[in-house]
Amino acid sequence: MKSEDYRHLPEPVRPEDMVAEVDTRPVPDPDAGINRDAANALEAGG
């Protein structure tokens, strides 16, 4: 990469113009609150 690549920086982006690209909404728990490690241990032992 050449040093002249950094002579001109792009225009700054205002925070209000930014758009989220990742969905940050909470997702439902696939195990419905069940502790899978404990359930597997109980099944294996009994």
PQR file of N, CA, C, O and H, with PARSE charges and radii, in Angstrom:
ATOM      1  N   MET A   1       0.850  -1.182   0.000 -0.4000 1.5000
ATOM      2  CA  MET A   1       0.000   0.000   0.000 -0.0000 2.0000
ATOM      3  C   MET A   1       0.891   1.239   0.000  0.5500 1.7000
ATOM      4  O   MET A   1       1.877   1.306   0.734 -0.5500 1.4000
ATOM      5  N   LYS A   2       0.551   2.174  -0.793 -0.4000 1.5000
ATOM      6  CA  LYS A   2       1.382   3.360  -0.940 -0.0000 2.0000
ATOM      7  C   LYS A   2       0.988   4.421   0.082  0.5500 1.7000
ATOM      8  O   LYS A   2      -0.165   4.485   0.509 -0.5500 1.4000
ATOM      9  H   LYS A   2      -0.250   2.119  -1.389  0.4000 1.0000
ATOM     10  N   SER A   3       1.948   5.249   0.469 -0.4000 1.5000
ATOM     11  CA  SER A   3       1.668   6.285   1.462 -0.0000 2.0000
ATOM     12  C   SER A   3       0.734   7.357   0.912  0.5500 1.7000
ATOM     13  O   SER A   3       0.022   8.004   1.679 -0.5500 1.4000
ATOM     14  H   SER A   3       2.885   5.197   0.123  0.4000 1.0000
ATOM     15  N   GLU A   4       0.726   7.556  -0.421 -0.4000 1.5000
ATOM     16  CA  GLU A   4      -0.178   8.579  -0.970 -0.0000 2.0000
ATOM     17  C   GLU A   4      -1.645   8.133  -0.942  0.5500 1.7000
ATOM     18  O   GLU A   4      -2.539   8.937  -1.208 -0.5500 1.4000
ATOM     19  H   GLU A   4       1.304   7.030  -1.044  0.4000 1.0000
ATOM     20  N   ASP A   5      -1.899   6.852  -0.620 -0.4000 1.5000
ATOM     21  CA  ASP A   5      -3.278   6.383  -0.495 -0.0000 2.0000
ATOM     22  C   ASP A   5      -4.011   7.096   0.637  0.5500 1.7000
ATOM     23  O   ASP A   5      -5.239   7.184   0.628 -0.5500 1.4000
ATOM     24  H   ASP A   5      -1.173   6.199  -0.404  0.4000 1.0000
ATOM     25  N   TYR A   6      -3.256   7.605   1.610 -0.4000 1.5000
ATOM     26  CA  TYR A   6      -3.870   8.206   2.792 -0.0000 2.0000
ATOM     27  C   TYR A   6      -3.805   9.734   2.791  0.5500 1.7000
ATOM     28  O   TYR A   6      -4.037  10.360   3.826 -0.5500 1.4000
ATOM     29  H   TYR A   6      -2.259   7.533   1.617  0.4000 1.0000
ATOM     30  N   ARG A   7      -3.502  10.324   1.677 -0.4000 1.5000
ATOM     31  CA  ARG A   7      -3.417  11.784   1.638 -0.0000 2.0000
ATOM     32  C   ARG A   7      -4.789  12.428   1.697  0.5500 1.7000
ATOM     33  O   ARG A   7      -4.935  13.519   2.250 -0.5500 1.4000
ATOM     34  H   ARG A   7      -3.314   9.815   0.836  0.4000 1.0000
ATOM     35  N   HIS A   8      -5.795  11.777   1.140 -0.4000 1.5000
ATOM     36  CA  HIS A   8      -7.146  12.337   1.136 -0.0000 2.0000
ATOM     37  C   HIS A   8      -8.083  11.355   1.825  0.5500 1.7000
ATOM     38  O   HIS A   8      -8.321  10.250   1.337 -0.5500 1.4000
ATOM     39  H   HIS A   8      -5.676  10.891   0.692  0.4000 1.0000
ATOM     40  N   LEU A   9      -8.602  11.775   2.955 -0.4000 1.5000
ATOM     41  CA  LEU A   9      -9.522  10.926   3.705 -0.0000 2.0000
ATOM     42  C   LEU A   9     -10.946  11.124   3.191  0.5500 1.7000
ATOM     43  O   LEU A   9     -11.261  12.195   2.672 -0.5500 1.4000
ATOM     44  H   LEU A   9      -8.409  12.673   3.352  0.4000 1.0000
ATOM     45  N   PRO A  10     -11.804  10.132   3.321 -0.5600 1.5000
ATOM     46  CA  PRO A  10     -13.195  10.297   2.903  0.2800 2.0000
ATOM     47  C   PRO A  10     -13.914  11.271   3.839  0.5500 1.7000
ATOM     48  O   PRO A  10     -13.454  11.544   4.948 -0.5500 1.4000
ATOM     49  N   GLU A  11     -15.026  11.777   3.377 -0.4000 1.5000
ATOM     50  CA  GLU A  11     -15.818  12.691   4.204 -0.0000 2.0000
ATOM     51  C   GLU A  11     -16.322  11.953   5.436  0.5500 1.7000
ATOM     52  O   GLU A  11     -16.678  10.777   5.347 -0.5500 1.4000
ATOM     53  H   GLU A  11     -15.400  11.555   2.476  0.4000 1.0000
ATOM     54  N   PRO A  12     -16.358  12.625   6.586 -0.5600 1.5000
ATOM     55  CA  PRO A  12     -16.864  11.961   7.791  0.2800 2.0000
ATOM     56  C   PRO A  12     -18.360  11.650   7.660  0.5500 1.7000
ATOM     57  O   PRO A  12     -19.093  12.355   6.966 -0.5500 1.4000
ATOM     58  N   VAL A  13     -18.796  10.596   8.332 -0.4000 1.5000
ATOM     59  CA  VAL A  13     -20.201  10.195   8.319 -0.0000 2.0000
ATOM     60  C   VAL A  13     -20.822  10.611   9.642  0.5500 1.7000
ATOM     61  O   VAL A  13     -20.287  10.318  10.711 -0.5500 1.4000
ATOM     62  H   VAL A  13     -18.202  10.023   8.896  0.4000 1.0000
ATOM     63  N   ARG A  14     -21.955  11.296   9.560 -0.4000 1.5000
ATOM     64  CA  ARG A  14     -22.647  11.725  10.772 -0.0000 2.0000
ATOM     65  C   ARG A  14     -23.334  10.519  11.411  0.5500 1.7000
ATOM     66  O   ARG A  14     -23.846   9.657  10.698 -0.5500 1.4000
ATOM     67  H   ARG A  14     -22.390  11.534   8.692  0.4000 1.0000
ATOM     68  N   PRO A  15     -23.352  10.443  12.755 -0.5600 1.5000
ATOM     69  CA  PRO A  15     -23.998   9.298  13.414  0.2800 2.0000
ATOM     70  C   PRO A  15     -25.468   9.132  13.033  0.5500 1.7000
ATOM     71  O   PRO A  15     -25.957   8.006  12.955 -0.5500 1.4000
ATOM     72  N   GLU A  16     -26.175  10.229  12.796 -0.4000 1.5000
ATOM     73  CA  GLU A  16     -27.599  10.106  12.448 -0.0000 2.0000
ATOM     74  C   GLU A  16     -27.798   9.547  11.042  0.5500 1.7000
ATOM     75  O   GLU A  16     -28.904   9.132  10.697 -0.5500 1.4000
ATOM     76  H   GLU A  16     -25.777  11.144  12.860  0.4000 1.0000
ATOM     77  N   ASP A  17     -26.739   9.531  10.223 -0.4000 1.5000
ATOM     78  CA  ASP A  17     -26.830   8.953   8.884 -0.0000 2.0000
ATOM     79  C   ASP A  17     -26.448   7.477   8.846  0.5500 1.7000
ATOM     80  O   ASP A  17     -26.587   6.819   7.815 -0.5500 1.4000
ATOM     81  H   ASP A  17     -25.840   9.869  10.504  0.4000 1.0000
ATOM     82  N   MET A  18     -25.969   6.963   9.972 -0.4000 1.5000
ATOM     83  CA  MET A  18     -25.547   5.564  10.015 -0.0000 2.0000
ATOM     84  C   MET A  18     -26.768   4.653  10.140  0.5500 1.7000
ATOM     85  O   MET A  18     -27.768   5.004  10.766 -0.5500 1.4000
ATOM     86  H   MET A  18     -25.856   7.497  10.810  0.4000 1.0000
ATOM     87  N   VAL A  19     -26.657   3.491   9.534 -0.4000 1.5000
ATOM     88  CA  VAL A  19     -27.737   2.509   9.569 -0.0000 2.0000
ATOM     89  C   VAL A  19     -27.169   1.211  10.122  0.5500 1.7000
ATOM     90  O   VAL A  19     -26.102   0.761   9.706 -0.5500 1.4000
ATOM     91  H   VAL A  19     -25.844   3.206   9.025  0.4000 1.0000
ATOM     92  N   ALA A  20     -27.897   0.610  11.069 -0.4000 1.5000
ATOM     93  CA  ALA A  20     -27.456  -0.661  11.641 -0.0000 2.0000
ATOM     94  C   ALA A  20     -27.606  -1.767  10.609  0.5500 1.7000
ATOM     95  O   ALA A  20     -28.638  -1.874   9.946 -0.5500 1.4000
ATOM     96  H   ALA A  20     -28.765   0.976  11.407  0.4000 1.0000
ATOM     97  N   GLU A  21     -26.569  -2.590  10.478 -0.4000 1.5000
ATOM     98  CA  GLU A  21     -26.610  -3.697   9.535 -0.0000 2.0000
ATOM     99  C   GLU A  21     -26.844  -5.028  10.224  0.5500 1.7000
ATOM    100  O   GLU A  21     -27.047  -6.044   9.561 -0.5500 1.4000
ATOM    101  H   GLU A  21     -25.731  -2.503  11.017  0.4000 1.0000
ATOM    102  N   VAL A  22     -26.819  -5.031  11.550 -0.4000 1.5000
ATOM    103  CA  VAL A  22     -27.011  -6.261  12.310 -0.0000 2.0000
ATOM    104  C   VAL A  22     -28.285  -6.119  13.130  0.5500 1.7000
ATOM    105  O   VAL A  22     -28.488  -5.119  13.818 -0.5500 1.4000
ATOM    106  H   VAL A  22     -26.654  -4.205  12.089  0.4000 1.0000
ATOM    107  N   ASP A  23     -29.139  -7.133  13.047 -0.4000 1.5000
ATOM    108  CA  ASP A  23     -30.372  -7.119  13.823 -0.0000 2.0000
ATOM    109  C   ASP A  23     -30.020  -7.355  15.288  0.5500 1.7000
ATOM    110  O   ASP A  23     -29.485  -8.410  15.628 -0.5500 1.4000
ATOM    111  H   ASP A  23     -28.974  -7.946  12.488  0.4000 1.0000
ATOM    112  N   THR A  24     -30.311  -6.395  16.156 -0.4000 1.5000
ATOM    113  CA  THR A  24     -29.935  -6.496  17.562 -0.0000 2.0000
ATOM    114  C   THR A  24     -31.115  -6.802  18.455  0.5500 1.7000
ATOM    115  O   THR A  24     -31.002  -6.728  19.679 -0.5500 1.4000
ATOM    116  H   THR A  24     -30.746  -5.538  15.880  0.4000 1.0000
ATOM    117  N   ARG A  25     -32.262  -7.151  17.854 -0.4000 1.5000
ATOM    118  CA  ARG A  25     -33.417  -7.493  18.685 -0.0000 2.0000
ATOM    119  C   ARG A  25     -33.175  -8.823  19.386  0.5500 1.7000
ATOM    120  O   ARG A  25     -32.532  -9.707  18.821 -0.5500 1.4000
ATOM    121  H   ARG A  25     -32.353  -7.211  16.860  0.4000 1.0000
ATOM    122  N   PRO A  26     -33.678  -8.981  20.605 -0.5600 1.5000
ATOM    123  CA  PRO A  26     -33.488 -10.246  21.302  0.2800 2.0000
ATOM    124  C   PRO A  26     -34.259 -11.370  20.612  0.5500 1.7000
ATOM    125  O   PRO A  26     -35.347 -11.151  20.080 -0.5500 1.4000
ATOM    126  N   VAL A  27     -33.693 -12.561  20.625 -0.4000 1.5000
ATOM    127  CA  VAL A  27     -34.342 -13.719  20.023 -0.0000 2.0000
ATOM    128  C   VAL A  27     -34.871 -14.622  21.134  0.5500 1.7000
ATOM    129  O   VAL A  27     -34.338 -14.608  22.244 -0.5500 1.4000
ATOM    130  H   VAL A  27     -32.809 -12.739  21.057  0.4000 1.0000
ATOM    131  N   PRO A  28     -35.911 -15.405  20.851 -0.5600 1.5000
ATOM    132  CA  PRO A  28     -36.422 -16.304  21.886  0.2800 2.0000
ATOM    133  C   PRO A  28     -35.407 -17.398  22.230  0.5500 1.7000
ATOM    134  O   PRO A  28     -34.620 -17.822  21.384 -0.5500 1.4000
ATOM    135  N   ASP A  29     -35.440 -17.837  23.470 -0.4000 1.5000
ATOM    136  CA  ASP A  29     -34.531 -18.874  23.942 -0.0000 2.0000
ATOM    137  C   ASP A  29     -34.935 -20.207  23.315  0.5500 1.7000
ATOM    138  O   ASP A  29     -36.054 -20.666  23.546 -0.5500 1.4000
ATOM    139  H   ASP A  29     -36.079 -17.492  24.158  0.4000 1.0000
ATOM    140  N   PRO A  30     -34.056 -20.848  22.525 -0.5600 1.5000
ATOM    141  CA  PRO A  30     -34.436 -22.094  21.864  0.2800 2.0000
ATOM    142  C   PRO A  30     -34.675 -23.245  22.841  0.5500 1.7000
ATOM    143  O   PRO A  30     -35.373 -24.203  22.511 -0.5500 1.4000
ATOM    144  N   ASP A  31     -34.095 -23.155  24.047 -0.4000 1.5000
ATOM    145  CA  ASP A  31     -34.272 -24.224  25.041 -0.0000 2.0000
ATOM    146  C   ASP A  31     -35.391 -23.908  26.025  0.5500 1.7000
ATOM    147  O   ASP A  31     -35.624 -24.683  26.951 -0.5500 1.4000
ATOM    148  H   ASP A  31     -33.527 -22.377  24.315  0.4000 1.0000
ATOM    149  N   ALA A  32     -36.080 -22.804  25.850 -0.4000 1.5000
ATOM    150  CA  ALA A  32     -37.198 -22.394  26.707 -0.0000 2.0000
ATOM    151  C   ALA A  32     -36.801 -22.354  28.181  0.5500 1.7000
ATOM    152  O   ALA A  32     -37.605 -22.696  29.047 -0.5500 1.4000
ATOM    153  H   ALA A  32     -35.891 -22.174  25.097  0.4000 1.0000
ATOM    154  N   GLY A  33     -35.583 -21.943  28.469 -0.4000 1.5000
ATOM    155  CA  GLY A  33     -35.130 -21.789  29.849 -0.0000 2.0000
ATOM    156  C   GLY A  33     -34.649 -23.072  30.497  0.5500 1.7000
ATOM    157  O   GLY A  33     -34.309 -23.058  31.680 -0.5500 1.4000
ATOM    158  H   GLY A  33     -34.930 -21.664  27.765  0.4000 1.0000
ATOM    159  N   ILE A  34     -34.606 -24.179  29.774 -0.4000 1.5000
ATOM    160  CA  ILE A  34     -34.157 -25.449  30.330 -0.0000 2.0000
ATOM    161  C   ILE A  34     -32.630 -25.495  30.282  0.5500 1.7000
ATOM    162  O   ILE A  34     -32.018 -25.181  29.262 -0.5500 1.4000
ATOM    163  H   ILE A  34     -34.882 -24.191  28.813  0.4000 1.0000
ATOM    164  N   ASN A  35     -32.037 -25.885  31.387 -0.4000 1.5000
ATOM    165  CA  ASN A  35     -30.590 -26.041  31.444 -0.0000 2.0000
ATOM    166  C   ASN A  35     -30.244 -27.371  30.794  0.5500 1.7000
ATOM    167  O   ASN A  35     -30.452 -28.422  31.401 -0.5500 1.4000
ATOM    168  H   ASN A  35     -32.535 -26.140  32.216  0.4000 1.0000
ATOM    169  N   ARG A  36     -29.727 -27.350  29.588 -0.4000 1.5000
ATOM    170  CA  ARG A  36     -29.463 -28.578  28.822 -0.0000 2.0000
ATOM    171  C   ARG A  36     -28.392 -29.441  29.490  0.5500 1.7000
ATOM    172  O   ARG A  36     -28.470 -30.668  29.428 -0.5500 1.4000
ATOM    173  H   ARG A  36     -29.558 -26.496  29.095  0.4000 1.0000
ATOM    174  N   ASP A  37     -27.394 -28.822  30.127 -0.4000 1.5000
ATOM    175  CA  ASP A  37     -26.353 -29.613  30.784 -0.0000 2.0000
ATOM    176  C   ASP A  37     -26.949 -30.420  31.934  0.5500 1.7000
ATOM    177  O   ASP A  37     -26.633 -31.600  32.093 -0.5500 1.4000
ATOM    178  H   ASP A  37     -27.331 -27.825  30.177  0.4000 1.0000
ATOM    179  N   ALA A  38     -27.803 -29.795  32.730 -0.4000 1.5000
ATOM    180  CA  ALA A  38     -28.428 -30.492  33.857 -0.0000 2.0000
ATOM    181  C   ALA A  38     -29.386 -31.561  33.344  0.5500 1.7000
ATOM    182  O   ALA A  38     -29.416 -32.662  33.894 -0.5500 1.4000
ATOM    183  H   ALA A  38     -28.059 -28.838  32.601  0.4000 1.0000
ATOM    184  N   ALA A  39     -30.155 -31.276  32.325 -0.4000 1.5000
ATOM    185  CA  ALA A  39     -31.100 -32.245  31.782 -0.0000 2.0000
ATOM    186  C   ALA A  39     -30.359 -33.455  31.220  0.5500 1.7000
ATOM    187  O   ALA A  39     -30.795 -34.587  31.429 -0.5500 1.4000
ATOM    188  H   ALA A  39     -30.131 -30.382  31.878  0.4000 1.0000
ATOM    189  N   ASN A  40     -29.261 -33.244  30.520 -0.4000 1.5000
ATOM    190  CA  ASN A  40     -28.480 -34.352  29.976 -0.0000 2.0000
ATOM    191  C   ASN A  40     -27.861 -35.190  31.085  0.5500 1.7000
ATOM    192  O   ASN A  40     -27.808 -36.415  30.978 -0.5500 1.4000
ATOM    193  H   ASN A  40     -28.907 -32.324  30.351  0.4000 1.0000
ATOM    194  N   ALA A  41     -27.387 -34.538  32.161 -0.4000 1.5000
ATOM    195  CA  ALA A  41     -26.807 -35.269  33.283 -0.0000 2.0000
ATOM    196  C   ALA A  41     -27.864 -36.118  33.968  0.5500 1.7000
ATOM    197  O   ALA A  41     -27.587 -37.255  34.349 -0.5500 1.4000
ATOM    198  H   ALA A  41     -27.431 -33.543  32.248  0.4000 1.0000
ATOM    199  N   LEU A  42     -29.054 -35.595  34.131 -0.4000 1.5000
ATOM    200  CA  LEU A  42     -30.138 -36.367  34.768 -0.0000 2.0000
ATOM    201  C   LEU A  42     -30.543 -37.545  33.892  0.5500 1.7000
ATOM    202  O   LEU A  42     -30.800 -38.633  34.407 -0.5500 1.4000
ATOM    203  H   LEU A  42     -29.279 -34.671  33.822  0.4000 1.0000
ATOM    204  N   GLU A  43     -30.605 -37.351  32.600 -0.4000 1.5000
ATOM    205  CA  GLU A  43     -30.974 -38.442  31.698 -0.0000 2.0000
ATOM    206  C   GLU A  43     -29.906 -39.527  31.678  0.5500 1.7000
ATOM    207  O   GLU A  43     -30.237 -40.712  31.634 -0.5500 1.4000
ATOM    208  H   GLU A  43     -30.396 -36.467  32.181  0.4000 1.0000
ATOM    209  N   ALA A  44     -28.643 -39.149  31.708 -0.4000 1.5000
ATOM    210  CA  ALA A  44     -27.563 -40.112  31.662 -0.0000 2.0000
ATOM    211  C   ALA A  44     -27.472 -40.905  32.968  0.5500 1.7000
ATOM    212  O   ALA A  44     -27.080 -42.072  32.965 -0.5500 1.4000
ATOM    213  H   ALA A  44     -28.375 -38.186  31.743  0.4000 1.0000
ATOM    214  N   GLY A  45     -27.831 -40.275  34.065 -0.4000 1.5000
ATOM    215  CA  GLY A  45     -27.701 -40.939  35.355 -0.0000 2.0000
ATOM    216  C   GLY A  45     -28.912 -41.762  35.740  0.5500 1.7000
ATOM    217  O   GLY A  45     -28.839 -42.557  36.677 -0.5500 1.4000
ATOM    218  H   GLY A  45     -28.149 -39.327  34.068  0.4000 1.0000
ATOM    219  N   GLY A  46     -29.983 -41.601  35.068 -0.4000 1.5000
ATOM    220  CA  GLY A  46     -31.154 -42.255  35.597 -0.0000 2.0000
ATOM    221  C   GLY A  46     -31.935 -43.079  34.731  0.5500 1.7000
ATOM    222  O   GLY A  46     -32.939 -43.648  35.159 -0.5500 1.4000
ATOM    223  H   GLY A  46     -30.042 -40.955  34.307  0.4000 1.0000
TER
END
